[in-house]
Amino acid sequence: MQGVIKSYDPATRDGVVMSERDFTEYDLSANALEGSVFRMLRQGQRVVFDLTSDGLATGLRLGSEVDMGTPDFLR
């Protein structure tokens, strides 16, 4: 799933990512950045992410231009 970082607090590692498909907001899981290239996130940053069974965003990663393509909501 692709989305945009809505908010991120590096001190607490709490954050919210918004799906580009339907604008649903997902809280970041506690380990959302583990194993990723990210050390920090900025508001408006586009990411690709997975969802846990609890509905939390995890596994954040960068997508190439081919992966990111046109945002889902513009299709």
VENMOHU-V671770 format. One record per residue. N is the residue number from 1. NEAR is the number of other ideal C-beta (glycine too) atoms within 10 Angstrom. Layout:
N & NEAR
N & NEAR
This chain:
1 & 15
2 & 17
3 & 24
4 & 16
5 & 21
6 & 16
7 & 15
8 & 20
9 & 10
10 & 12
11 & 5
12 & 7
13 & 15
14 & 13
15 & 21
16 & 16
17 & 27
18 & 16
19 & 19
20 & 20
21 & 13
22 & 8
23 & 12
24 & 12
25 & 12
26 & 21
27 & 15
28 & 22
29 & 21
30 & 11
31 & 13
32 & 26
33 & 21
34 & 11
35 & 11
36 & 16
37 & 8
38 & 17
39 & 7
40 & 9
41 & 22
42 & 10
43 & 11
44 & 8
45 & 16
46 & 14
47 & 22
48 & 15
49 & 22
50 & 13
51 & 14
52 & 13
53 & 5
54 & 8
55 & 10
56 & 17
57 & 24
58 & 19
59 & 17
60 & 24
61 & 14
62 & 13
63 & 13
64 & 8
65 & 6
66 & 6
67 & 10
68 & 14
69 & 12
70 & 8
71 & 14
72 & 14
73 & 10
74 & 7
75 & 8
